[in-house]
Amino acid sequence: MQETRINRRGALKTVAAAGLPLLAAASTKADDKKTTKPDPVIGIATNGFNALTNAKLAKEFSAQGIKTVQLFLCQKDSNYWRYNNRSDLSTLTPDRCRSIANDYRSAGVEIHSMGVYTNLIHPEQSEREANLAYFEDMMKAARIMGVDTLITEAGHYHPKDDHRYQFRGSVWRQMVATGKQLGAMAKRHQVTVLMEPYFEGFFSSAKRTRQFLEAVDSPNVRCLLDAANLLENNDLEEMFAQLTPWIDCLHAKDRKLHTDVGVAAGKGDIDYPKYVSLAAKHTPKAPLMMEYVNPDTYKAALIHLRKAIADANV
């Protein structure tokens, strides 16, 4: 048989003559890979389910297709969480931590993060230090559970004679210093702390939250975006424009404008198709955690959130 040699130019001419089927097929496959996006991850915060045990709660969520949670230690068999405060964690032993984590993972549910929400803005140094020590204990518990993300707010303190306490320059400097302490602590324990803004608190707007994160300047201190908490002061686009580089998680709840009461997703004024569309565009790896729901309301909120995702085609 006579040897046939085809150089690169000849091969390209041959393919071109055949209508480029091979190149077209390869291009299609490459385009498919580029355009394939992961489905938004829907999770749920456990702080509305304190009448259930962790094991029962995990099975309940798993049956509804919810595969990740933001864990608050407030379940029937793990009552340790106190909002804007701290609690005694002496009975939260390593074995107890592993048992709680196993309740979820054995049901196919991941613990994405743990809620702390202690008071970091208190004017008394002794209180702040005690709350930071509590926070560190929560970091240790999280690591035993295999969790590397914790959530908090700045905390709330309202002196009777100083209604703008959280906006004083001295308080800003104090909070930045506390944020740096928290960042160093988080680095030691190899965890990330997400700050959640709220329009009536220290993190009153997306811009102010961004400025705080820039001032703290720690890769271990980042952001959880709760659109309902900022709706009074920011449009959805503003929230993502200011905070996108720091967002690792989002809350999926709702709020009526000009009120201070949060409600379940679908019960307020947030444009949810727009919200989930912006989230998919700017923070596709951040899970959407339903909040302000309980055993009686979470299924309706889940339907609303899934429908918003479908309507937004993300």
Secondary structure by P-SEA (a helix, b strand, c coil): cbbbbbcaaaaaaaaaaacaaaaaaaaaaaaaaaaccccbbbbbbccccccccaaaaaaaaaaacccccccccccccccccccccccccccccaaaaaaaaaaaaaacccccbbbbbcccccccaaaaaaaaaaaaaaaaaaaaacccbbbbccbbbbbcccccccccaaaaaaaaaaaaaaaaaaaaacbbbbbbbbcccccccaaaaaaaaaaaccccbbbbbccccccccccaaaaaaccccccccccbbbbcccccccccccccccaaaaaaaaaaaccccbbbbbcccccccaaaaaaaaaaaaaaacc
